Amino acid sequence: MIKQISLEANEKKIFELRELYDSYGYSHYKMSKFEEYGLYLKNKDFLVSEGVITFTDTNGKLMALKPDVTLSIVKNTLNSTNSIQKLYYNENVYRVSKSSHSFKEIMQVGLECIGSVDDYCICEVLKLALRSLDKISDKTVLDISNLDILVELQESIGVPESERPEILRLVSEKNIHELSKKFKELGIWEENTEIFKNLISISGSPEKVIPKLKSLLAGRVKAETVGNFCSIISFLADEKAVNIDFSLVDDINYYNGIVFKGFVDGIPSGVLSGGQYDKLMKNMKRSSKAIGFAVYLDMLEQLYTSTDEYDVDILLVYDSTVPPEKISRTADEMRSEGSVLAVDCVPEGIRCRKTVFLKAGGEVS
């Protein structure tokens, strides 16, 4: 019963999110459930889940049930640097669920902005990420980081390119001890090490972070990179749910610039994730830019099952001898008080506000 309620809640959220994206002029994008497996094999590090369900098509091609939407959209949209495509989707993907740790058909909602992506597009996508979180809960936070700043700072202080993924892993863990140890092994000056450690210690609202960021990175990271990031997050200065956090990183082989993750109170993992993925576009032989995000609806089941007090308002338990028309009429009369589930016995584990028994003679108790 709880799973059914969660499904209904997710469907309601899908409708609300689609309505939101429609209001910003984004077009609904519909796609096939299948793609050639090679698409995911070439970009396996981009996938949220490693597992992919495959099958051999009638023509002998190895196909996959779609574990990701972004890759399919990039593959099937125009490669243009002179126009912009703003798309949203609600699709089922097939992958290992973060909540159940087993393969699952998951409803996913998200949007992509592809083409001549400028600062306004980035700001708009961030704003829509915030509004999407608002549709889910009134207790949310959107963590935002910038991979270009992290990469340029590593270049500035002399981190070898081969070591940068490991440095970013330690940054994501906020493992200051191991980070200091690693920098020492690489022969990086302690002064430079402190700058990096200070950067990942900075967190908070745009108003709080911007002055610290400009002071800390002056002469270390390109002024254009820092200025552009500060300009974009200033756009969100009035948003209470924004948190700048440079420990938020993603795969630098696919992502660049702005990356972000959304959280809601009551769920330990992120329910929304996105960022700029110009590098993925390049890997897929595309010259255009892109930014987008996805909302992971399977994570929301944890929220709904923990916060829904009842599965149904009224449980109407009828005797087997009561005529169907009497059961139907009684249930209809009660629906003015809320939802009514009519059954001939009490389901195991059901949570209801009130239980009513309809007896053979038509008496209600």
C-alpha positions in Angstrom: 0.0 0.0 0.0 2.8 2.4 0.9 4.4 1.8 -2.5 1.2 2.7 -4.3 1.0 6.0 -2.3 4.6 6.8 -3.2 3.9 6.2 -6.9 0.9 8.5 -6.8 3.0 11.2 -5.0 5.7 10.8 -7.7 3.2 11.2 -10.5 1.9 14.4 -8.9 5.4 15.7 -8.7 6.0 14.9 -12.3 2.9 16.9 -13.3 4.0 19.9 -11.2 7.6 19.8 -12.6 6.4 19.5 -16.2 4.1 22.5 -15.6 7.0 24.5 -14.2 9.3 23.7 -17.2 6.4 24.4 -19.7 6.0 27.9 -18.1 9.7 28.7 -19.0 9.2 27.6 -22.6 11.0 24.3 -22.5 9.7 21.6 -24.9 8.7 18.1 -23.9 11.2 15.6 -25.3 10.1 12.0 -25.8 12.4 9.1 -26.6 12.7 5.4 -27.1 13.2 3.0 -24.1 16.2 1.5 -25.9 19.6 2.6 -27.2 22.6 0.8 -28.6 24.8 -0.4 -25.7 27.9 1.1 -27.3 26.6 4.6 -26.4 26.7 3.8 -22.7 29.9 1.7 -22.9 31.8 4.7 -24.4 30.5 7.0 -21.6 30.2 4.6 -18.7 31.9 7.1 -16.2 29.1 9.6 -17.0 26.4 7.2 -15.8 24.9 7.5 -12.3 24.8 3.7 -12.0 27.3 1.2 -13.4 24.8 -1.5 -14.1 23.1 -1.6 -17.6 20.5 -4.1 -18.6 21.3 -5.4 -22.1 19.7 -7.6 -24.8 20.4 -8.7 -28.4 18.0 -7.2 -30.9 16.6 -9.2 -33.9 19.2 -7.6 -36.1 22.0 -8.9 -33.9 22.8 -5.5 -32.3 23.5 -5.3 -28.6 20.9 -3.0 -27.1 20.3 -1.6 -23.6 17.3 -0.5 -21.6 18.0 3.2 -21.2 19.9 3.9 -17.9 20.3 7.6 -18.7 18.5 10.3 -20.6 21.1 13.0 -21.2 23.2 10.8 -23.5 20.2 9.9 -25.6 19.2 13.6 -25.9 22.7 14.7 -26.9 22.9 11.9 -29.5 19.5 12.7 -31.1 19.5 16.6 -31.0 21.0 19.1 -33.4 24.6 20.0 -33.2 24.4 23.8 -33.4 26.3 26.7 -31.8 24.0 29.3 -33.3 20.7 28.3 -31.7 19.5 27.0 -28.3 17.4 23.9 -27.6 15.6 23.9 -24.2 14.1 20.5 -23.5 12.6 18.7 -20.6 11.7 15.1 -20.1 9.9 12.6 -17.9 11.2 9.2 -18.7 11.6 5.8 -17.1 15.2 4.8 -16.8 16.5 1.3 -15.8 19.3 1.1 -13.4 20.4 0.3 -9.9 18.3 2.4 -7.5 20.2 4.4 -4.8 17.4 3.5 -2.4 17.0 -0.2 -3.0 20.4 -1.1 -4.4 18.8 -3.3 -7.0 17.7 -2.8 -10.7 14.6 -0.8 -10.9 12.4 1.1 -13.4 12.8 4.7 -12.2 10.7 7.7 -13.2 13.1 10.5 -13.8 12.4 14.2 -14.6 14.9 16.7 -15.8 15.8 19.3 -18.4 18.6 20.0 -20.8 19.7 23.3 -22.4 21.9 22.6 -25.5 23.5 24.9 -28.1 24.7 28.5 -27.6 24.5 28.3 -23.8 25.3 31.7 -22.3 25.3 33.1 -18.7 21.6 33.7 -18.8 20.9 30.0 -19.7 23.1 28.9 -16.8 21.3 31.2 -14.4 17.9 30.1 -15.6 18.8 26.4 -15.2 20.0 27.0 -11.6 16.8 28.9 -10.9 14.7 26.0 -12.3 16.7 23.6 -10.1 15.8 25.7 -7.1 12.1 25.9 -8.1 12.1 22.1 -8.7 13.3 21.5 -5.2 10.6 23.9 -3.9 8.0 21.5 -5.6 9.4 18.7 -3.5 9.8 20.2 0.0 10.0 23.5 1.8 13.3 22.4 3.5 15.9 22.2 0.7 19.4 23.3 -0.2 21.2 23.6 -3.6 25.0 23.1 -3.3 26.9 24.8 -6.1 30.6 24.5 -7.1 32.8 25.4 -10.1 35.1 22.8 -11.6 37.0 25.3 -13.7 38.1 27.1 -10.5 39.3 23.8 -9.0 41.1 22.8 -12.1 42.8 26.2 -12.7 43.9 26.3 -9.1 45.5 22.9 -9.4 47.3 24.1 -12.5 48.4 27.3 -10.7 50.0 25.5 -7.7 51.6 22.8 -9.9 49.5 19.7 -9.5 50.5 17.2 -12.3 47.5 16.4 -14.6 47.8 12.7 -13.7 47.2 13.5 -10.0 44.2 15.8 -10.4 41.5 13.2 -10.3 42.9 11.9 -7.0 43.1 15.5 -5.6 39.5 16.0 -6.5 38.5 12.8 -4.8 40.1 14.0 -1.6 38.4 17.4 -2.0 35.0 15.7 -2.3 35.7 13.9 1.0 37.0 17.1 2.6 39.9 15.0 3.7 42.3 17.8 4.7 44.8 15.4 6.3 45.3 13.2 3.2 45.2 16.3 1.0 48.1 17.9 2.9 50.0 14.6 2.8 49.5 14.3 -1.0 50.6 17.9 -1.7 53.7 17.3 0.4 54.5 14.2 -1.7 54.1 16.3 -4.8 56.5 18.9 -3.5 53.9 21.7 -3.5 54.7 24.6 -1.2 52.8 24.8 2.0 51.6 28.3 1.2 49.8 26.9 -1.9 48.5 24.0 0.0 46.8 26.4 2.4 45.1 28.3 -0.4 43.6 25.0 -1.7 42.5 23.9 1.8 40.9 27.3 2.5 39.0 27.1 -0.8 37.3 23.9 0.1 36.6 25.2 3.6 34.6 28.1 2.2 30.9 27.5 2.2 27.7 29.5 2.5 25.5 32.0 0.7 26.8 34.0 -2.4 26.9 37.1 -0.3 29.1 35.5 2.3 31.4 33.6 -0.2 32.0 36.1 -3.0 34.4 38.5 -1.1 36.4 35.6 0.4 36.6 33.9 -3.0 37.9 37.0 -4.8 40.5 37.6 -2.1 41.7 34.0 -1.9 42.0 33.4 -5.6 43.4 36.7 -6.8 46.5 35.9 -8.9 45.9 32.2 -8.7 42.9 31.6 -10.9 42.0 33.6 -14.0 40.1 36.8 -13.0 37.6 36.0 -15.8 36.8 32.6 -14.4 36.3 33.9 -10.9 34.4 36.9 -12.1 32.1 34.9 -14.2 31.3 32.5 -11.4 30.7 35.3 -8.9 28.4 37.0 -11.4 26.3 33.9 -11.9 25.9 33.1 -8.2 25.1 36.8 -7.5 22.0 36.2 -9.6 20.9 33.8 -6.8 21.8 36.1 -3.9 18.1 36.4 -2.8 17.7 32.6 -2.8 17.9 31.3 0.8 18.5 27.7 -0.3 21.7 28.4 -2.1 25.0 27.1 -0.6 28.4 27.5 -2.3 30.5 24.4 -1.5 33.7 23.6 -3.4 33.9 20.1 -2.0 31.2 19.3 -4.6 33.0 17.8 -7.6 32.2 15.7 -10.6 34.1 13.8 -13.3 36.3 16.4 -15.0 36.3 14.2 -18.1 32.7 15.1 -18.7 31.8 18.2 -16.6 33.2 21.8 -16.5 32.2 25.0 -14.9 29.1 25.0 -12.7 28.1 21.8 -11.0 25.3 21.5 -8.5 23.4 19.1 -6.3 20.0 19.4 -4.6 19.1 18.1 -1.2 15.8 17.9 0.8 15.4 17.4 4.5 14.8 13.8 5.4 16.8 12.2 2.6 20.6 11.7 3.1 21.5 11.7 -0.6 21.0 14.2 -3.3 17.7 14.1 -5.1 18.7 16.5 -7.9 22.1 16.7 -9.7 23.3 18.7 -12.7 25.9 20.9 -14.2 27.6 22.0 -17.4 28.8 19.2 -19.6 30.6 20.7 -22.5 33.3 18.0 -22.2 30.7 15.3 -22.7 29.5 17.2 -25.8 33.1 17.2 -27.1 33.5 13.5 -26.4 30.4 12.9 -28.5 31.8 15.0 -31.4 29.5 18.0 -30.6 30.7 21.6 -30.8 27.7 23.0 -28.9 27.6 23.6 -25.1 25.2 22.2 -22.6 23.9 22.3 -19.1 21.1 20.4 -17.4 19.9 18.5 -14.4 17.9 15.5 -13.3 15.5 14.8 -10.4 15.8 11.3 -9.1 12.2 10.4 -8.2 13.1 7.0 -6.6 14.9 8.9 -3.8 11.7 10.7 -3.0 10.0 7.5 -1.9 11.9 7.8 1.3 10.4 11.2 1.9 6.8 10.2 1.2 6.8 6.9 3.1 8.3 8.6 6.1 6.0 11.7 6.1 2.7 10.3 4.9 0.8 9.7 8.2 -1.9 7.5 6.6 -2.3 5.3 3.5 -6.0 6.1 3.4 -8.4 8.3 5.4 -11.2 5.8 5.9 -11.0 2.0 5.7 -14.5 0.7 5.0 -14.6 -3.0 6.0 -17.8 -4.7 4.7 -19.5 -8.0 5.5 -19.5 -10.4 2.6 -23.4 -10.5 2.6 -23.7 -6.7 2.0 -25.0 -5.9 -1.5 -22.4 -4.2 -3.8 -24.8 -1.2 -4.3 -24.9 -0.6 -0.6 -21.1 -0.8 -0.3 -20.7 1.7 -3.2 -23.3 4.1 -1.8 -21.8 4.1 1.7 -18.3 4.6 0.4 -19.5 7.5 -1.8 -21.1 9.2 1.1 -17.9 8.9 3.2 -15.7 10.4 0.5 -16.7 13.9 1.5 -14.4 13.2 4.5 -11.5 12.0 2.5 -10.2 8.9 0.6 -12.1 5.7 1.2 -10.8 2.1 0.7 -13.5 -0.5 0.7 -12.4 -4.1 1.5 -13.9 -7.3 3.0 -11.0 -7.6 5.5 -8.4 -5.4 7.0 -5.1 -5.4 4.9 -1.9 -6.1 6.9 0.0 -3.0 7.8 -2.6 -0.5 6.6 -2.5 3.0 8.1 -5.9 4.7 8.2 -7.4 7.7 10.1 -10.6 5.8 10.8 -12.0 2.2 10.3 -15.7 1.7 9.6 -17.4 -1.7 9.6 -20.5 -2.2 7.3 -22.5 -5.2 8.6 -24.9 -7.5 6.9 -28.0 -5.6 7.9 -26.5 -2.4 6.6 -25.4 -1.1 10.0 -22.4 1.1 10.1 -20.1 1.0 13.2 
